[in-house]
Amino acid sequence: MTFDEAMTYIRRVQTRGSVYGLERMGVLLDELDCPQKDLRFIHVAGTNGKGSVCAFIDSILREAGFRTGRFISPTLFDYRERIQINGRYIEKQAVARYVEQLKAAADRMTDRGLEAPTLFEMETAMGFMYFRDESCDYVVLETGMGGRMDSTNIIPPPQVAVITAISLDHMAFLGDTEEKIAAQKAGIIKPGSRSVLYSQGKTVMRVLENACLDAASPVTETDWGQLKVWEEAMERQVFDYRHRKGLVIKLSGRYQIKNACTALDAVDCLNKDGAGITEGQIREGLLKTVWRGRFERISRHPDVIVDGAHNPAGARSLSESLKAYFPDKKKILVMGVFADKDYENILKIMASTGDRLITFRPDHPRGLDSGKLAKTAEKYFENVRDGKDVAGALRIAYETATEKDIIACFGSLSTIAPICDIIFTKAPSRADSFVYKGEALAQETE
């Protein structure tokens, strides 16, 4: 099987959609000789921030000399981004080789009258096989949509289970309250693991703490009382946390400091079990962390910010960061969102950030009609324009903005790649010819 043939097969499997549960995943991994049993995991679940926490942990482990596997969900720019070792995407030849094995295993399952695995299950299994075959020391494993019944939760007890910020999202699958969602995310907490909990609302923390108690899992809760922020800027942020002073990260966004603290607590848990990561390696790993598409400035004059905020909690963090970093600048907001998201509450939150909003429909089957989004936005914004698609929305934004303004694009992680493609390949003066050339696959876990 070639890489192109593998991608054709993946696209065909993708049409089956997502089906919650672990039974198929267990059968699939049995067919593949259970590669997950030979790996050590840091398992990370949550609604917001889990990708950033994974990025910080991965960078610190690599700085300490460990060979790290990393499983990302969803991806932004390249299909192979999902599965990485030491920051390098899985090779095309490896994708072809593993997809051929996965197809054979799936065919054996259906020949026995069993349900075929979903794409996300096959991708998770591919990661396990690759990480085992490449002898990774640690795997930093990000869940997909949930936790308890997420395909990644087939693993044995991880070294550390990390729960990041919980908010309302994927309610049709995970529950209609933060407490129900927290219970699903807490499913990654297992006997034999240490746990790190991002400190948040009392009722959510009660659910998470009870899960740790039931699993007899030693728990560390982030302590925001021991966090002191000294500097917040687009290029760098400086803070103290617990006993560490003068920590520096280059990721922007106020929320990234708390994500970094959560990662630090996870690394301290690894050190309790003998990982031997030094203070110098921790500091350098934090400093070197890169995580694209999260409050990232991708262009100047005017500044263009992209952020993956696609739920109310993400929108709140984005709004706070825009106000903190650019208090005196006019903000032109560009929004495209999936129809199953809580877009009205996102609009309510972002309305305090600026009075101009441009809408577009993401090029995705779940994309919300831009006209419907614009109509809803008129209840909260003085100036609303419908850009139809991402190119049209950016064209209007550039026509509207001066060089001193901020253009902030948000609403869906799936739109970051086309926005970057437009900004990086077409000059604003040629906005009428904006075309997205990317071929990223649609994601199911946003």
N, C-alpha and C positions, 0 to 999 in steps of 0.2 A: 504494500500500500504506500503510495506517495503522500506527501503533505497535502496536496490539493485534493486527492481522493479522501484523505482523512477529514478535511474540512467539509467536503460535500456530505460525508456521512454524518458529521456533527450537526450540520444544518438540518438534515433530515430528522435526526433524533430530537432536535430542538422543537420541532413542531408538535411533539407529544405534550409539551408543557410540563408543569411541576405537579408532583403528587407527594403529599406529606407522608412521612413514615420511615422506619428503619429496616423493615423486613427485607425489601428488595436489596438494600445496600448490604445487609449481612450475607445474603445469598451470593451477590456479585463478588464480594471480597473472598468468600470461601472458594469461588471458582478461580480466583487469582492468587491463592495461597496466602491470604491474609497479610498483605505487606505492612499494614498499620501496626502489627504486633511487634515489629522490630524497631520502632521509632520512639523518640522522646518528644513530647509535645508541650507547647505552651498554647492553651486553647483560649480564644478570646471571643466573647459574645457581647451583644449590646445593641442598642438602637443607633446611637451616634458615637463616633469617636473610635470604634474598634479598629478601623483600618489605620488610623494614626497611631494608636497604641501599638499595634503590630509593627508599624514602621520603626518606631523608637526602639522597641525590644530587639528587632532584627538587626538594626544598625549597631546597637551596643554589643550584641553577641558576636557579630562579625568583627568588630573592633577588638574583641577579646580573643580572636583567633579561631572561633568555632565555625564549622561548616554548617550553614543554616539553610533550611528549606523554608519557603514562605508560600502560603496559599491565600490568594486575594479574591475577594468577592464584593462587588463586581469589579470588572476591569474597565479601563477608560480608553486606552489607545491601541492595544494590540491583544488579540486573543491569547497569545502565549504569556502575556503579563500575569495571568492567573497563577502560574506555577513558576517559581523562581528558586535558584540556588545562589547564595551569595550575591543577590541582586541581579543575576543574569537570567533572562527568560529561558524557558525550556527550549531546546533546539527543535527545529522543524522535523529533523529526522527522528527525534525521540517521540514527538507527537504522533508521527505516522506509525512508528513501531508500537506504541502503547494503544493507539486507537484500534489497530488491527487486532491486538489481544483482547481489547474490551469488546469489540464487535463479536469476536468468536465466543467470548463468555456470555454476552447477551443472547446470542443465537442459541447457545446450549440451554439457557434459561427458558426461552420461549419454546424450544423443542420439547421441554419437559412440562409444558403447559403453564409455566410461571409468567408473571407479569414482567415485561421488559423494564430495565432500569431507565431512569430519567437522565437527561443530559448532565445535570448537576451531580448526580450520583456517579456517573462515569468520569466526570472531570475530577471529582474528589478522589476516586480510586486511582486515576492516572497520576495525581500528585503523590499519593502514597507509594505507588510503584517506583516512580522516579526518585523520590527522596530516599527510599530504601536502597535502590540500586546504586545511587550516588553516595551512599554512606554518610548521610547528614547527621551531625551531632545533635541538633535540635530542629524541630519543625515548629514554626510560628503559624498557627492554624486559625484563620478567621472563619467564623461561622457564616452561613448564608443568611437566610431569613430569620431563623429562630434560635434554637438551642437544644431543648429536650429531644425533639424529633428531627432535628437538622441532620443531614447526611454526614456531616463532619463528626457528629456525636457518637459514631460507631467505634471511636478509638478507645483504647484502655485508659485508665485514669491518667490524666496529664500531670506533668511536673507541677504546673501552676494553671489554675482556671481563673480567668480574668473577666469580670463583668463591668462594662463601661456604662455610660449614661443610658437610662431607660426613658423612652417617651412613647407616645401613641403613633404606631405605624404598623402596617400589615395586620390590621385588626381583624380582618376576615379569617386569618389563619391563627393568630396568636392570642386573641381576646380583645375585649373592648374597654379595658381599663389598664392603667400602668401596672397595677398589681398582678393582673393575669398575665400580662406580657413578661413581667419580671419572673414569674413562676416558670414560664417557658424558657427564658434565657438561663435561669438558674439550673436547668437540667444538665449543664456541662459540669457542674460541681459534683465530684465523686469521692467516695472513700479512697484514701491514699494520696490525695492531691492537696496542695496548699491552694488557698483562694485569695484573690485580691478583689475588693469591691470599691468601685467609684462611689464616694459618699454623695447621697442625694436625698430625696424626700423620705420622711419617716416611714410611711406605709410601704414604700418600695424596699427600703432597707430592712424592714422587718421580714419581708418575704425572702430576701436574699440571705439574711443572717440565719433564718430558720433552716434554709437549705444547707448552709454550712454546718449548722448544728446537727442536722439529721445525718449528714455524711461524715461527721466527726472530722471535718476539714479545718485545719488551722487557718484562721482568717486574718487578713490585714485590710483595714479600711483606710482609704486615703484620708488625710487629716488636713483640711483646708485651713485650720487654725495655725498650722505650721508652714503655710505658704506665704511668702512675701515677694511681691512683684516689684522690681526696680525699674525696668525699662520695657516699654511696648512699642515696637516699630515694625514696619514691613520687612526690614532686612534682618532684624535680630530682636530677641526678647531675653531679658535677664531676670533671674528670680532665685530665691532661696527656697529649699524644701527640706523639712526635717533638719538633719545635721549638715546638709550640703549647702554651701554658700556660693553665690555667683555663678549659677548654672546658666548656660547660654544655648538657645535653640534658634535656628534660622527659619523655622516654619512660622508663618504669619497666622493671625487670628487669636483672639484672647483665649479661646477654648483650648488651643494647643498646649498652653502651659499646664492646664489640668490633665490633659492626656499624657503629657510627659511625666508628670508626677505619678500617674497610675502605672506607667511603664517602669518607673524607678522602683516602685514598691514590688512589682513583679520580679525585677532583676534581683532585688534584695532577697526575695524568697528563693530564687535559684542559688544565691550565695549561701543561704542557710543550709542548703543541701550539697554544698561543696563545689559550686561552679568556679569559684576563685576569680571572679571578675574584679579587676582593680578599680580604684576610684578614677585613675587617669583614663582607663578604657571606658568607663561609664560617661565621663564628661565628653570625651572625644566622640563617642558614639552618638550622644545627644546632638552635638554640634553638627555632625555629618548627616543627620537624618534628612531625607528628602521624601516628600509625599505630595504628588502632583494633584492639582485640581481642588485643593482645599484652601480657600482664601488665598489664591495665588494671583499675583500680578503678572499678566502675560504680555502687556504692552504699555507704553508710556505716551503721554501727550496726545490724547487724554489717557489717563490710567485706565486699563481694563482689568477688572478683577473677575475671576471665575471661582465659583464655590458650588459644591455639590449639595447645598441645602435643599432637601426635598420633603421635609416635614416641619411642623411648627417649632420643635425644639431647635432644629438646624437653622431655621429662619431667625429665631431669636438670637442665636449665637452670631449669625451673619450680621444682623442689624446692629448688635452691640459693637462688633468689630469695626464696621463702617463708621459708626459714630465716634468711636475712640480714635481711630487712625486718621480720619478725614473729617474732623468736626466742622470745618468752615467751608467745605467744598460741596458743590451741588452734585447730587447723586442721581444718575439716570439708570433706572432698574430695567433689566431685560430678563423676562421670565418665560420658561417653557416647562410644563409639568405633566406628569402622567395623570390620567383621568381618575385613577383610584386613590390619589393622594388627597389630603385634607387641604386643598388649595385655597379655600376661602379663609381659613385661619392663617395660612401662610401670608395671604394678602393683608389681612388685618395687622399682622405683626410688622410686615415690611412697610406699611403705610406711614409709620412714624419716621422712616429713614429718608424718604423723599416723596415728592408729589408727582413725579413722572414715571410711568410704567409703559414698557413696550412688550407685547405678548407675541409668542410664536408657538407653533405646534411641534413638539419633538418628532423626529422622523423615526417613529416606533409605533408598533400596533397599539400600545397602551397610551399613546400621546393624547392629551386633551386638546380639543379644538381651540384654536387661538381666539376665535371670535367669542366663544363661550367664556373663556378666561377673561377676555377684555371686558365683556358685559358685566361679569362679577366684579372686576377690578374697579369699575366706575363707581361703585358704592364707597370706595375707600381712597381713591386717588383723583386729584383734580384733572390731571392730564393723562389720558390713556390712548395708546395707538396700537392697532393690530398689525404686526409685521408679517403675519401669515406663517412664514418659515424662518429658520434661524438666519439665513442670509438677509432676508428682508428686514428682520428685526435689527440686525447689526447695522444695516445700511441707514435705517432711521436714527439709530443711536449716534452714529458718526455725524449725520447731518445735523443733529440736535446739539451735540456736545461741543464745548470749546476745549482748548488744550488744557485748561485748568480743572475740568470736571472729572468725575468718576463715572465710568460705565461698569455696573455690577451685574454680571450674568449668573443666574441661579435657577433652581427648580428641579433639575434632574442631572444625575451624574452622566447619563447617556449623551447629554448635549455638549459636554466639555470637549470631547475630541473634535466634533465639527466646528465648534467655536474657535478652538486653537488652530485648526486647519485653515480657516478663513483668515484669521488674524495674521498667522505666520506666512501665508502664501500670497495674500492679496493686499496691496496698498490701499488705505482708506479712500484715496482719490479714485480708485477703480471699484468702488463698492457695487456698482451695477453689474459687475462680472463675478461677484462672490459665488463660488460653487464648492460644496463639500465633496472631497474626493475619497474620504475614508471608507473602510470596509469593516468596521468593528461589528461584532455580532451583538444582537440584542441581549440584554441581561435580564435575568429573572429575579435577582435577589435585592434589587434596589427598593 
